[in-house]
Structure formats: structure tokens, C-alpha cells
Amino acid sequence: MHVLNIKFACKAGKRDQVVSILDPDMLIQVEKEPATLLYLMHVEDSDPNAIWFWMMYTGQDGFVEHTKSDVDKRVGETFGPMIESVEFHQLTLVGGKGSPL
């Protein structure tokens, strides 16, 4: 399994615009990806510029395939100028409620 937690720090006042670009296009795309097991987008309550993603793929190849999709490329080009920084955290799932383990 390949699990990621990703934080987008949006430029001031741009978070809602970035969310509107990602939703629904990206959420529809991931429904079509068999290797994408979990793809959740959150906004942070205490930071008006932060968007968080929790992603789970059957393996690293699933994530690579996701990043090659036309939708991923298009939305990335559209909202890229509105992002200050991106943090990637690779995780190892050890269990929990709703866990596929």
C-alpha cells in the first residue's frame, strides 16, 4: 500500500478557488482509478489557506498513474500559481477503523 498525507498551502485568499478547481473534477477522476482506494480532501479549520489530502493507493504505481491523468495535469496547471508550498508525507498504515488491513 502507498499512503500519503499532502498539505497545500494556498496563497492568501485563494483556498476556496483551489477547492472549486479540484471539486468535482479531481474527485470524479479518482473514482475511475482502480488503484486509488482512498482520496479525501479537507480544509483546515485553523488555517484559512490550507488544504489537506489523505490518499491511499494499492501501491506506488497507483499514485504514479494518478499523477499521469489528464485531469491531474490540467488542474495542477490551473491552480499551481495559487499555491505557496506543498508538503508530502508518506505514511505506513498499521490499522484502524475502516482500514483495509
Buried (B, 14 or more C-beta within 10 A) or exposed (E): BBBBBBBBBBBEEBBEBBBEBBEEBBEEBBEEBEBBBBBEBEBEEEEEBBBBBBBBBBEEEBBEBBEEBEBBEBBBEBBEEBBEEEEEEEEEEEEEEEEEE
